Amino acid sequence: MKFMKLGSKPDSFQTEGNNIRYVATELATDIAFNVGDVKFYLHKFPLLSKSARLQKLVSATNDENSDEMLIQDIPGGPAAFEICAKFCYGMTVTLNAYNVVAARCAAEYLEMYETVEKGNLIYKIEVFLNTSIFRSWKDSIIVLQTTRSLLPWSEELKVVSHCLDSIATKASIDTSKVEWSYTYNRRKLPSENGNDPHWNGMRKPQSVPKDWWVEDLCELHIDLYKRVISTIKTKERVSADVIGEALNAYALQRLPGFGKGMIQNGDVTKYRSLVETIMWLLPTEKGSVPCGFLLKLLRAAIMLECGETERTELMRKIGQQLEEATAADLLIRAPSGDTTVYDVDTVQSLVEEFLACEQNAYSDLSLENEFQKIRSPRMTSDASKVKVAKVVDCYLAEISKDPNLPLAKFVNLAEIVSIFPRQSHDGLYRAIDMYLKEHPGISKSERKRICRLMDSRKLSVEACMHAVQNERLPLRVVVQVLFFEQIRATASAAGNSTPDLPGSIRSLLPGGSHGSSRSTTTNTEEDWDSIPTADDIQALKGEIATLRLAGGNSDKNGNDGCKIDAEKVTAGKMKGILMSKIFSKLRSSKDKYGEISSSDTSESPSPGSTTAEETKSTPSRSRRHSVS
């Protein structure tokens, strides 16, 4: 820390009691000054020789024959007045970053100008500020912090503006020119911690990180911090991502619990002002601030009930880079009094904002560069959508554990991302299964509604294996999964296309049409939407085990021909079992409600080819429908 010593005489100020200060000399004091709650007994001559204001005050009081004066509004209070008084006596006084601004403001108040006496206090302080304080990084920050208690004097004397310019200039300088000390505890560069793989044993100058100044500014009060960051921005030399890092570090230090996504009890008004200021300072460039930090900021804004305008703008920024978020980032607690655990509506708004940003990005493309520009953004856009869909799937799986989560909120959010390109629906299946597990009491129609979100054709082999054995899924979904897995096995074995199926069967698959018989279709719909019995699941488990066994044997043999034959045999068995189960369902419907339409019947296999297999592989289902 820089300092300056003034005067050469020993300090002879003495204290009497708690609020009396006097000069211990052989000459008796002849004037008293009441400054705040402290009374100073001093001598007129040394003071009046350097202070024009005191000259005026003494002249005014002499007419009243008074030797006591009142000074209540001097900036810096008794401490600053004492520094000025000691300077007038020529006593040793030390100025540093903590007291120099108070002394400068008090000297201005006392009018200690060069016109009164050459080499007066104001001149000496200005020299110290310009040659030492404003050239020091940390001293400039300390001085700026002290100006808050000295407003408006510090502002009018341009001490604040000089500090701002000094700090912003140093923060904007090329890192190779940083030669002063700074605080940096967040992470170390390899060259700073001795782990640089390129170090060859010779001492090399340490590299300075581009965000070296971030932590030191965290000591500033929010209003001063706002002005510093704004000044740094105006110089346009610091990248937006460094500004974002600075705001993140400041929030972590000044908001208790912010790093954990919560705000601890404290001064709500103070914290609200701080969060709103940080939101105002956020860079406009997309991606300059991590999405995780923005979501923590949104949590704090919701918790502290910040202004609607600020929150809306923050949500717009989050929507622009929602693909960077994680499911944990989106787990925003619902407001107190809400029945649900998490604020699903806010997350839905963020996803909708993401969609709006994507649409705006396309509309902003100029027509003249359409061919060249639209290809790259489309690839980027699709990749972003895939990431957002994956994040939403994970988020749905987490919020599904809430027993009070309404089905409508789950479905509405899932439907928004249903249009996004996704190669796999495993994440969505996991979320649906979690919801069914935590909400066993939902109706058949609700179960059907949530399962419609999933495309069985986009499930991995592992997910299919799990789904076929899942007792929580409607029978329709289990058969769909089994059917498409059989299709996949057939295609991989022989390159065959999807088998031609009767219309009544096609109606059970995604995108199919219902049969022409209304009564048959109605009953089939009801049966397919029911929960499979334990016997149904056990039968399917046996077939899955057969499929696994056949696949395993083919792998062990290591013979491509044997493998293909095994796959063909397995696919054929699965196809026959699938057909037998489906036609067992259709036959029970036919017996109860009448014949299936001629168009459907004409496409179905001959009774002789299926009856034996039906009685062999699906006894439980036959019994189930005979009872009904």
Secondary structure as the mmCIF struct_conf table of DSSP 4:
data_model
#
loop_
_struct_conf.conf_type_id
_struct_conf.id
_struct_conf.beg_label_comp_id
_struct_conf.beg_label_asym_id
_struct_conf.beg_label_seq_id
_struct_conf.end_label_comp_id
_struct_conf.end_label_asym_id
_struct_conf.end_label_seq_id
STRN STRN1 PHE A 3 LEU A 6
STRN STRN2 LYS A 9 LYS A 9
STRN STRN3 PHE A 13 GLU A 16
TURN_TY1_P TURN_TY1_P1 GLY A 17 ASN A 19
STRN STRN4 ILE A 20 VAL A 23
BEND BEND1 THR A 25 LEU A 27
HELX_LH_PP_P HELX_LH_PP_P1 ALA A 28 THR A 29
STRN STRN5 ILE A 31 VAL A 35
TURN_TY1_P TURN_TY1_P2 GLY A 36 ASP A 37
STRN STRN6 VAL A 38 LEU A 42
HELX_RH_AL_P HELX_RH_AL_P1 LYS A 44 LEU A 48
TURN_TY1_P TURN_TY1_P3 SER A 49 LYS A 50
HELX_RH_AL_P HELX_RH_AL_P2 ALA A 52 ASN A 62
TURN_TY1_P TURN_TY1_P4 ASP A 63 ASN A 65
STRN STRN7 GLU A 68 ILE A 71
TURN_TY1_P TURN_TY1_P5 PRO A 75 GLY A 76
HELX_RH_AL_P HELX_RH_AL_P3 GLY A 77 TYR A 89
TURN_TY1_P TURN_TY1_P6 GLY A 90 GLY A 90
STRN STRN8 MET A 91 MET A 91
STRN STRN9 VAL A 93 ASN A 96
TURN_TY1_P TURN_TY1_P7 ALA A 97 ASN A 99
HELX_RH_AL_P HELX_RH_AL_P4 VAL A 100 TYR A 109
TURN_TY1_P TURN_TY1_P8 LEU A 110 GLU A 111
TURN_TY1_P TURN_TY1_P9 GLU A 114 VAL A 116
BEND BEND2 GLU A 117 GLU A 117
TURN_TY1_P TURN_TY1_P10 LYS A 118 GLY A 119
HELX_RH_AL_P HELX_RH_AL_P5 LEU A 121 THR A 131
TURN_TY1_P TURN_TY1_P11 SER A 132 SER A 132
HELX_RH_3T_P HELX_RH_3T_P1 ILE A 133 ARG A 135
HELX_RH_AL_P HELX_RH_AL_P6 TRP A 137 THR A 146
HELX_RH_3T_P HELX_RH_3T_P2 THR A 147 LEU A 150
TURN_TY1_P TURN_TY1_P12 LEU A 151 PRO A 152
HELX_RH_AL_P HELX_RH_AL_P7 TRP A 153 GLU A 156
TURN_TY1_P TURN_TY1_P13 LEU A 157 LYS A 158
HELX_RH_AL_P HELX_RH_AL_P8 VAL A 159 ALA A 171
TURN_TY1_P TURN_TY1_P14 SER A 172 SER A 172
BEND BEND3 ILE A 173 ILE A 173
HELX_RH_3T_P HELX_RH_3T_P3 THR A 175 LYS A 177
BEND BEND4 TRP A 180 TRP A 180
BEND BEND5 ARG A 186 ARG A 186
HELX_RH_AL_P HELX_RH_AL_P9 PRO A 190 ASN A 193
TURN_TY1_P TURN_TY1_P15 GLY A 194 GLY A 194
TURN_TY1_P TURN_TY1_P16 PRO A 197 HIS A 198
BEND BEND6 GLY A 201 MET A 202
HELX_LH_PP_P HELX_LH_PP_P2 PRO A 205 PRO A 209
TURN_TY1_P TURN_TY1_P17 LYS A 210 TRP A 213
HELX_RH_AL_P HELX_RH_AL_P10 VAL A 214 LEU A 217
TURN_TY1_P TURN_TY1_P18 CYS A 218 GLU A 219
BEND BEND7 LEU A 220 LEU A 220
HELX_RH_AL_P HELX_RH_AL_P11 ILE A 222 LYS A 235
TURN_TY1_P TURN_TY1_P19 GLU A 236 GLU A 236
BEND BEND8 VAL A 238 VAL A 238
HELX_RH_AL_P HELX_RH_AL_P12 ALA A 240 ARG A 254
BEND BEND9 LEU A 255 LEU A 255
TURN_TY1_P TURN_TY1_P20 PRO A 256 GLY A 257
HELX_RH_3T_P HELX_RH_3T_P4 PHE A 258 LYS A 260
TURN_TY1_P TURN_TY1_P21 GLY A 261 GLY A 261
BEND BEND10 ASN A 265 GLY A 266
HELX_RH_AL_P HELX_RH_AL_P13 VAL A 268 LEU A 281
BEND BEND11 THR A 284 GLU A 285
TURN_TY1_P TURN_TY1_P22 LYS A 286 GLY A 287
BEND BEND12 SER A 288 VAL A 289
HELX_RH_AL_P HELX_RH_AL_P14 CYS A 291 MET A 303
TURN_TY1_P TURN_TY1_P23 LEU A 304 GLU A 305
HELX_RH_AL_P HELX_RH_AL_P15 GLU A 308 GLN A 320
TURN_TY1_P TURN_TY1_P24 GLN A 321 GLN A 321
HELX_RH_3T_P HELX_RH_3T_P5 LEU A 322 GLU A 324
HELX_RH_AL_P HELX_RH_AL_P16 ALA A 327 LEU A 330
HELX_LH_PP_P HELX_LH_PP_P3 ILE A 332 ILE A 332
STRN STRN10 ARG A 333 ARG A 333
HELX_LH_PP_P HELX_LH_PP_P4 ALA A 334 PRO A 335
TURN_TY1_P TURN_TY1_P25 SER A 336 GLY A 337
BEND BEND13 THR A 339 VAL A 341
STRN STRN11 TYR A 342 TYR A 342
HELX_RH_AL_P HELX_RH_AL_P17 VAL A 344 SER A 363
TURN_TY1_P TURN_TY1_P26 ASP A 364 ASP A 364
BEND BEND14 LEU A 365 LEU A 365
BEND BEND15 LEU A 367 LEU A 367
TURN_TY1_P TURN_TY1_P27 GLU A 368 ASN A 369
HELX_RH_AL_P HELX_RH_AL_P18 GLU A 370 LYS A 373
TURN_TY1_P TURN_TY1_P28 ILE A 374 ILE A 374
HELX_RH_AL_P HELX_RH_AL_P19 ARG A 375 ILE A 399
TURN_TY1_P TURN_TY1_P29 SER A 400 LYS A 401
TURN_TY1_P TURN_TY1_P30 PRO A 403 ASN A 404
HELX_RH_AL_P HELX_RH_AL_P20 LEU A 407 ILE A 416
HELX_RH_3T_P HELX_RH_3T_P6 VAL A 417 ILE A 419
BEND BEND16 PHE A 420 PHE A 420
BEND BEND17 GLN A 423 GLN A 423
HELX_RH_AL_P HELX_RH_AL_P21 ASP A 426 GLU A 438
TURN_TY1_P TURN_TY1_P31 PRO A 440 GLY A 441
HELX_RH_AL_P HELX_RH_AL_P22 LYS A 444 CYS A 451
TURN_TY1_P TURN_TY1_P32 ARG A 452 LEU A 453
BEND BEND18 MET A 454 MET A 454
HELX_RH_3T_P HELX_RH_3T_P7 SER A 456 LYS A 458
HELX_RH_AL_P HELX_RH_AL_P23 VAL A 461 VAL A 468
TURN_TY1_P TURN_TY1_P33 GLN A 469 GLN A 469
TURN_TY1_P TURN_TY1_P34 GLU A 471 ARG A 472
BEND BEND19 LEU A 473 LEU A 473
HELX_RH_AL_P HELX_RH_AL_P24 LEU A 475 ALA A 494
HELX_LH_PP_P HELX_LH_PP_P5 THR A 498 ASP A 500
HELX_RH_AL_P HELX_RH_AL_P25 GLY A 503 ARG A 506
TURN_TY1_P TURN_TY1_P35 SER A 507 LEU A 508
BEND BEND20 LEU A 509 LEU A 509
TURN_TY1_P TURN_TY1_P36 PRO A 510 GLY A 511
BEND BEND21 SER A 516 SER A 516
HELX_RH_AL_P HELX_RH_AL_P26 ARG A 518 TRP A 528
TURN_TY1_P TURN_TY1_P37 ASP A 529 ASP A 529
BEND BEND22 SER A 530 SER A 530
HELX_LH_PP_P HELX_LH_PP_P6 ILE A 531 THR A 533
HELX_RH_AL_P HELX_RH_AL_P27 ALA A 534 ASN A 557
HELX_RH_AL_P HELX_RH_AL_P28 ASP A 560 TYR A 593
HELX_LH_PP_P HELX_LH_PP_P7 GLU A 595 SER A 597
HELX_RH_AL_P HELX_RH_AL_P29 SER A 598 GLU A 603
BEND BEND23 SER A 604 SER A 604
HELX_LH_PP_P HELX_LH_PP_P8 PRO A 605 SER A 606
HELX_RH_AL_P HELX_RH_AL_P30 PRO A 607 SER A 617
HELX_RH_AL_P HELX_RH_AL_P31 PRO A 619 VAL A 627
#
